[in-house]
Amino acid sequence: MKKVIAEETITVPKVEYNFLKELYKTIKRQNFLLRIEEAERNLKAGKVKKISIDKLIEGF
């Protein structure tokens, strides 16, 4: 059974496209930095998990 996701495409002017692309990159960077900041807070607060190497490998 086929599913139609989009029936038409749209065109975006190059300037707007570049702006949206840069905005997306910026948001991804900010998200990454927030995750690092949260990890640092957890480490400082002693909120760490200890797991054996074998269990870690099994998880993959």
MOWOFEN-V759032 format. One line per field, one symbol per residue. ss: DSSP state (@ for helix, = for strand, . for the rest). psi: psi as a letter, one per 40 degrees, with the letter a starting at -180 (. if undefined). burial: 1 if it has 9 or more other ideal C-beta (glycine too) atoms within 8 Angstrom, else 0. A space follows every 50 residues. Layout:
ss = ???
psi = ???
burial = ???
This chain:
ss = .............@@@@@@@@@@@@@@@@@@@@@@@@@@@@@@@...... ..@@@@@@@.
psi = hihhdhdiiihhidddddddddddddddddddddddddddddddeegiih iidddddde.
burial = 00000000000000001001000000000000000000000110000000 0000010000
